[in-house]
């Protein structure tokens, strides 16, 4: 399954694996919160 993390510029910074390294277990809740705030 393709995600936004597979697209530029995310893939250039490590993609989903890189995001998981940086944000760990908080990644899911962070993405959910960002989506809620940005879509409001």
CHARMM internal coordinates of N, CA and C (Angstrom, degrees):
IC EDIT
DIST 1 N 1 CA 1.4565
DIST 1 CA 1 C 1.5296
ANGL 1 N 1 CA 1 C 108.62
DIST 1 C 2 N 1.3043
ANGL 1 CA 1 C 2 N 115.93
DIHE 1 N 1 CA 1 C 2 N 129.84
DIST 2 N 2 CA 1.4576
ANGL 1 C 2 N 2 CA 121.96
DIHE 1 CA 1 C 2 N 2 CA 179.64
DIST 2 CA 2 C 1.5302
ANGL 2 N 2 CA 2 C 109.46
DIHE 1 C 2 N 2 CA 2 C -85.25
DIST 2 C 3 N 1.3079
ANGL 2 CA 2 C 3 N 116.47
DIHE 2 N 2 CA 2 C 3 N 138.97
DIST 3 N 3 CA 1.4612
ANGL 2 C 3 N 3 CA 122.00
DIHE 2 CA 2 C 3 N 3 CA 177.65
DIST 3 CA 3 C 1.5191
ANGL 3 N 3 CA 3 C 109.33
DIHE 2 C 3 N 3 CA 3 C -125.04
DIST 3 C 4 N 1.2929
ANGL 3 CA 3 C 4 N 116.42
DIHE 3 N 3 CA 3 C 4 N 173.78
DIST 4 N 4 CA 1.4747
ANGL 3 C 4 N 4 CA 120.55
DIHE 3 CA 3 C 4 N 4 CA 176.01
DIST 4 CA 4 C 1.5210
ANGL 4 N 4 CA 4 C 111.08
DIHE 3 C 4 N 4 CA 4 C -61.84
DIST 4 C 5 N 1.3309
ANGL 4 CA 4 C 5 N 116.93
DIHE 4 N 4 CA 4 C 5 N -26.23
DIST 5 N 5 CA 1.4571
ANGL 4 C 5 N 5 CA 120.54
DIHE 4 CA 4 C 5 N 5 CA -179.84
DIST 5 CA 5 C 1.5263
ANGL 5 N 5 CA 5 C 111.95
DIHE 4 C 5 N 5 CA 5 C -70.14
DIST 5 C 6 N 1.3426
ANGL 5 CA 5 C 6 N 117.17
DIHE 5 N 5 CA 5 C 6 N -10.50
DIST 6 N 6 CA 1.4627
ANGL 5 C 6 N 6 CA 121.60
DIHE 5 CA 5 C 6 N 6 CA 176.55
DIST 6 CA 6 C 1.5212
ANGL 6 N 6 CA 6 C 112.22
DIHE 5 C 6 N 6 CA 6 C -88.93
DIST 6 C 7 N 1.3144
ANGL 6 CA 6 C 7 N 117.28
DIHE 6 N 6 CA 6 C 7 N -1.36
DIST 7 N 7 CA 1.4566
ANGL 6 C 7 N 7 CA 122.36
DIHE 6 CA 6 C 7 N 7 CA -176.93
DIST 7 CA 7 C 1.5258
ANGL 7 N 7 CA 7 C 111.42
DIHE 6 C 7 N 7 CA 7 C -105.38
DIST 7 C 8 N 1.3372
ANGL 7 CA 7 C 8 N 116.06
DIHE 7 N 7 CA 7 C 8 N 160.11
DIST 8 N 8 CA 1.4629
ANGL 7 C 8 N 8 CA 122.29
DIHE 7 CA 7 C 8 N 8 CA 173.90
DIST 8 CA 8 C 1.5172
ANGL 8 N 8 CA 8 C 108.46
DIHE 7 C 8 N 8 CA 8 C -65.76
DIST 8 C 9 N 1.2777
ANGL 8 CA 8 C 9 N 123.59
DIHE 8 N 8 CA 8 C 9 N 137.71
DIST 9 N 9 CA 1.4557
ANGL 8 C 9 N 9 CA 128.41
DIHE 8 CA 8 C 9 N 9 CA 5.75
DIST 9 CA 9 C 1.5284
ANGL 9 N 9 CA 9 C 113.52
DIHE 8 C 9 N 9 CA 9 C -92.53
DIST 9 C 10 N 1.3456
ANGL 9 CA 9 C 10 N 117.62
DIHE 9 N 9 CA 9 C 10 N -1.82
DIST 10 N 10 CA 1.4615
ANGL 9 C 10 N 10 CA 120.21
DIHE 9 CA 9 C 10 N 10 CA -174.44
DIST 10 CA 10 C 1.5206
ANGL 10 N 10 CA 10 C 112.81
DIHE 9 C 10 N 10 CA 10 C -62.34
DIST 10 C 11 N 1.3297
ANGL 10 CA 10 C 11 N 117.22
DIHE 10 N 10 CA 10 C 11 N -43.41
DIST 11 N 11 CA 1.4648
ANGL 10 C 11 N 11 CA 120.32
DIHE 10 CA 10 C 11 N 11 CA -178.62
DIST 11 CA 11 C 1.5296
ANGL 11 N 11 CA 11 C 110.94
DIHE 10 C 11 N 11 CA 11 C -63.61
DIST 11 C 12 N 1.3077
ANGL 11 CA 11 C 12 N 117.48
DIHE 11 N 11 CA 11 C 12 N -30.25
DIST 12 N 12 CA 1.4712
ANGL 11 C 12 N 12 CA 121.30
DIHE 11 CA 11 C 12 N 12 CA 177.94
DIST 12 CA 12 C 1.5267
ANGL 12 N 12 CA 12 C 111.77
DIHE 11 C 12 N 12 CA 12 C -69.77
DIST 12 C 13 N 1.3178
ANGL 12 CA 12 C 13 N 116.46
DIHE 12 N 12 CA 12 C 13 N -19.97
DIST 13 N 13 CA 1.4733
ANGL 12 C 13 N 13 CA 121.68
DIHE 12 CA 12 C 13 N 13 CA -179.53
DIST 13 CA 13 C 1.5228
ANGL 13 N 13 CA 13 C 112.19
DIHE 12 C 13 N 13 CA 13 C -105.66
DIST 13 C 14 N 1.3335
ANGL 13 CA 13 C 14 N 117.56
DIHE 13 N 13 CA 13 C 14 N 13.14
DIST 14 N 14 CA 1.4559
ANGL 13 C 14 N 14 CA 120.17
DIHE 13 CA 13 C 14 N 14 CA 175.84
DIST 14 CA 14 C 1.5152
ANGL 14 N 14 CA 14 C 114.35
DIHE 13 C 14 N 14 CA 14 C 111.56
DIST 14 C 15 N 1.3093
ANGL 14 CA 14 C 15 N 117.75
DIHE 14 N 14 CA 14 C 15 N -3.11
DIST 15 N 15 CA 1.4587
ANGL 14 C 15 N 15 CA 121.45
DIHE 14 CA 14 C 15 N 15 CA 176.91
DIST 15 CA 15 C 1.5183
ANGL 15 N 15 CA 15 C 113.01
DIHE 14 C 15 N 15 CA 15 C 61.75
DIST 15 C 16 N 1.3163
ANGL 15 CA 15 C 16 N 115.29
DIHE 15 N 15 CA 15 C 16 N -149.53
DIST 16 N 16 CA 1.4634
ANGL 15 C 16 N 16 CA 121.00
DIHE 15 CA 15 C 16 N 16 CA -177.54
DIST 16 CA 16 C 1.5246
ANGL 16 N 16 CA 16 C 111.31
DIHE 15 C 16 N 16 CA 16 C -63.94
DIST 16 C 17 N 1.3266
ANGL 16 CA 16 C 17 N 116.85
DIHE 16 N 16 CA 16 C 17 N -39.51
DIST 17 N 17 CA 1.4615
ANGL 16 C 17 N 17 CA 120.29
DIHE 16 CA 16 C 17 N 17 CA 178.35
DIST 17 CA 17 C 1.5167
ANGL 17 N 17 CA 17 C 112.08
DIHE 16 C 17 N 17 CA 17 C -61.33
DIST 17 C 18 N 1.3223
ANGL 17 CA 17 C 18 N 116.57
DIHE 17 N 17 CA 17 C 18 N -40.79
DIST 18 N 18 CA 1.4612
ANGL 17 C 18 N 18 CA 120.80
DIHE 17 CA 17 C 18 N 18 CA 177.61
DIST 18 CA 18 C 1.5201
ANGL 18 N 18 CA 18 C 112.00
DIHE 17 C 18 N 18 CA 18 C -65.38
DIST 18 C 19 N 1.3238
ANGL 18 CA 18 C 19 N 116.46
DIHE 18 N 18 CA 18 C 19 N -40.47
DIST 19 N 19 CA 1.4645
ANGL 18 C 19 N 19 CA 120.19
DIHE 18 CA 18 C 19 N 19 CA 178.23
DIST 19 CA 19 C 1.5217
ANGL 19 N 19 CA 19 C 110.93
DIHE 18 C 19 N 19 CA 19 C -64.94
DIST 19 C 20 N 1.3250
ANGL 19 CA 19 C 20 N 116.19
DIHE 19 N 19 CA 19 C 20 N -39.31
DIST 20 N 20 CA 1.4795
ANGL 19 C 20 N 20 CA 120.10
DIHE 19 CA 19 C 20 N 20 CA 178.37
DIST 20 CA 20 C 1.5247
ANGL 20 N 20 CA 20 C 111.00
DIHE 19 C 20 N 20 CA 20 C -65.73
DIST 20 C 21 N 1.3328
ANGL 20 CA 20 C 21 N 116.89
DIHE 20 N 20 CA 20 C 21 N -36.60
DIST 21 N 21 CA 1.4673
ANGL 20 C 21 N 21 CA 119.90
DIHE 20 CA 20 C 21 N 21 CA 177.65
DIST 21 CA 21 C 1.5244
ANGL 21 N 21 CA 21 C 110.60
DIHE 20 C 21 N 21 CA 21 C -63.65
DIST 21 C 22 N 1.3256
ANGL 21 CA 21 C 22 N 116.58
DIHE 21 N 21 CA 21 C 22 N -41.88
DIST 22 N 22 CA 1.4608
ANGL 21 C 22 N 22 CA 121.25
DIHE 21 CA 21 C 22 N 22 CA -176.07
DIST 22 CA 22 C 1.5255
ANGL 22 N 22 CA 22 C 111.53
DIHE 21 C 22 N 22 CA 22 C -75.57
DIST 22 C 23 N 1.3414
ANGL 22 CA 22 C 23 N 117.17
DIHE 22 N 22 CA 22 C 23 N -47.07
DIST 23 N 23 CA 1.4617
ANGL 22 C 23 N 23 CA 120.90
DIHE 22 CA 22 C 23 N 23 CA -171.96
DIST 23 CA 23 C 1.5250
ANGL 23 N 23 CA 23 C 114.34
DIHE 22 C 23 N 23 CA 23 C -101.68
DIST 23 C 24 N 1.3263
ANGL 23 CA 23 C 24 N 117.51
DIHE 23 N 23 CA 23 C 24 N -12.14
DIST 24 N 24 CA 1.4591
ANGL 23 C 24 N 24 CA 121.78
DIHE 23 CA 23 C 24 N 24 CA 177.08
DIST 24 CA 24 C 1.5182
ANGL 24 N 24 CA 24 C 112.96
DIHE 23 C 24 N 24 CA 24 C 54.80
DIST 24 C 25 N 1.3238
ANGL 24 CA 24 C 25 N 115.61
DIHE 24 N 24 CA 24 C 25 N -136.77
DIST 25 N 25 CA 1.4526
ANGL 24 C 25 N 25 CA 122.10
DIHE 24 CA 24 C 25 N 25 CA -177.37
DIST 25 CA 25 C 1.5166
ANGL 25 N 25 CA 25 C 114.49
DIHE 24 C 25 N 25 CA 25 C -68.14
DIST 25 C 26 N 1.3106
ANGL 25 CA 25 C 26 N 117.55
DIHE 25 N 25 CA 25 C 26 N -9.85
DIST 26 N 26 CA 1.4668
ANGL 25 C 26 N 26 CA 121.27
DIHE 25 CA 25 C 26 N 26 CA -179.39
DIST 26 CA 26 C 1.5270
ANGL 26 N 26 CA 26 C 112.71
DIHE 25 C 26 N 26 CA 26 C -87.81
DIST 26 C 27 N 1.3311
ANGL 26 CA 26 C 27 N 118.15
DIHE 26 N 26 CA 26 C 27 N -5.52
DIST 27 N 27 CA 1.4567
ANGL 26 C 27 N 27 CA 121.28
DIHE 26 CA 26 C 27 N 27 CA -174.45
DIST 27 CA 27 C 1.5275
ANGL 27 N 27 CA 27 C 112.17
DIHE 26 C 27 N 27 CA 27 C -58.76
DIST 27 C 28 N 1.3183
ANGL 27 CA 27 C 28 N 117.32
DIHE 27 N 27 CA 27 C 28 N -48.01
DIST 28 N 28 CA 1.4653
ANGL 27 C 28 N 28 CA 120.73
DIHE 27 CA 27 C 28 N 28 CA -178.00
DIST 28 CA 28 C 1.5121
ANGL 28 N 28 CA 28 C 112.88
DIHE 27 C 28 N 28 CA 28 C -59.59
DIST 28 C 29 N 1.3288
ANGL 28 CA 28 C 29 N 116.59
DIHE 28 N 28 CA 28 C 29 N -47.74
DIST 29 N 29 CA 1.4643
ANGL 28 C 29 N 29 CA 119.83
DIHE 28 CA 28 C 29 N 29 CA -179.32
DIST 29 CA 29 C 1.5212
ANGL 29 N 29 CA 29 C 111.18
DIHE 28 C 29 N 29 CA 29 C -69.29
DIST 29 C 30 N 1.3245
ANGL 29 CA 29 C 30 N 117.61
DIHE 29 N 29 CA 29 C 30 N -33.44
DIST 30 N 30 CA 1.4643
ANGL 29 C 30 N 30 CA 121.33
DIHE 29 CA 29 C 30 N 30 CA 177.51
DIST 30 CA 30 C 1.5223
ANGL 30 N 30 CA 30 C 110.95
DIHE 29 C 30 N 30 CA 30 C -65.27
DIST 30 C 31 N 1.3378
ANGL 30 CA 30 C 31 N 117.17
DIHE 30 N 30 CA 30 C 31 N -45.98
DIST 31 N 31 CA 1.4653
ANGL 30 C 31 N 31 CA 120.89
DIHE 30 CA 30 C 31 N 31 CA 178.89
DIST 31 CA 31 C 1.5264
ANGL 31 N 31 CA 31 C 110.02
DIHE 30 C 31 N 31 CA 31 C -63.55
DIST 31 C 32 N 1.3148
ANGL 31 CA 31 C 32 N 116.69
DIHE 31 N 31 CA 31 C 32 N -41.48
DIST 32 N 32 CA 1.4790
ANGL 31 C 32 N 32 CA 120.50
DIHE 31 CA 31 C 32 N 32 CA 179.04
DIST 32 CA 32 C 1.5253
ANGL 32 N 32 CA 32 C 110.24
DIHE 31 C 32 N 32 CA 32 C -61.75
DIST 32 C 33 N 1.3300
ANGL 32 CA 32 C 33 N 117.08
DIHE 32 N 32 CA 32 C 33 N -45.58
DIST 33 N 33 CA 1.4699
ANGL 32 C 33 N 33 CA 120.60
DIHE 32 CA 32 C 33 N 33 CA -179.90
DIST 33 CA 33 C 1.5350
ANGL 33 N 33 CA 33 C 111.29
DIHE 32 C 33 N 33 CA 33 C -64.25
DIST 33 C 34 N 1.3225
ANGL 33 CA 33 C 34 N 116.74
DIHE 33 N 33 CA 33 C 34 N -42.89
DIST 34 N 34 CA 1.4621
ANGL 33 C 34 N 34 CA 119.88
DIHE 33 CA 33 C 34 N 34 CA 177.89
DIST 34 CA 34 C 1.5217
ANGL 34 N 34 CA 34 C 111.21
DIHE 33 C 34 N 34 CA 34 C -60.52
DIST 34 C 35 N 1.3290
ANGL 34 CA 34 C 35 N 116.88
DIHE 34 N 34 CA 34 C 35 N -44.01
DIST 35 N 35 CA 1.4697
ANGL 34 C 35 N 35 CA 120.11
DIHE 34 CA 34 C 35 N 35 CA 178.47
DIST 35 CA 35 C 1.5228
ANGL 35 N 35 CA 35 C 111.73
DIHE 34 C 35 N 35 CA 35 C -60.99
DIST 35 C 36 N 1.3236
ANGL 35 CA 35 C 36 N 117.72
DIHE 35 N 35 CA 35 C 36 N -41.64
DIST 36 N 36 CA 1.4669
ANGL 35 C 36 N 36 CA 121.23
DIHE 35 CA 35 C 36 N 36 CA 179.63
DIST 36 CA 36 C 1.5231
ANGL 36 N 36 CA 36 C 111.36
DIHE 35 C 36 N 36 CA 36 C -64.24
DIST 36 C 37 N 1.3214
ANGL 36 CA 36 C 37 N 116.39
DIHE 36 N 36 CA 36 C 37 N -45.06
DIST 37 N 37 CA 1.4653
ANGL 36 C 37 N 37 CA 121.55
DIHE 36 CA 36 C 37 N 37 CA -177.40
DIST 37 CA 37 C 1.5297
ANGL 37 N 37 CA 37 C 110.81
DIHE 36 C 37 N 37 CA 37 C -68.83
DIST 37 C 38 N 1.3150
ANGL 37 CA 37 C 38 N 116.01
DIHE 37 N 37 CA 37 C 38 N -44.00
DIST 38 N 38 CA 1.4684
ANGL 37 C 38 N 38 CA 119.34
DIHE 37 CA 37 C 38 N 38 CA -176.65
DIST 38 CA 38 C 1.5186
ANGL 38 N 38 CA 38 C 113.36
DIHE 37 C 38 N 38 CA 38 C -73.42
DIST 38 C 39 N 1.3135
ANGL 38 CA 38 C 39 N 117.30
DIHE 38 N 38 CA 38 C 39 N -22.61
DIST 39 N 39 CA 1.4668
ANGL 38 C 39 N 39 CA 119.55
DIHE 38 CA 38 C 39 N 39 CA -179.75
DIST 39 CA 39 C 1.5295
ANGL 39 N 39 CA 39 C 112.33
DIHE 38 C 39 N 39 CA 39 C -93.59
DIST 39 C 40 N 1.3079
ANGL 39 CA 39 C 40 N 116.51
DIHE 39 N 39 CA 39 C 40 N -3.29
DIST 40 N 40 CA 1.4789
ANGL 39 C 40 N 40 CA 120.03
DIHE 39 CA 39 C 40 N 40 CA -179.39
DIST 40 CA 40 C 1.5019
ANGL 40 N 40 CA 40 C 112.18
DIHE 39 C 40 N 40 CA 40 C -77.79
END
COOR INIT
IC SEED 1 N 1 CA 1 C
IC BUILD
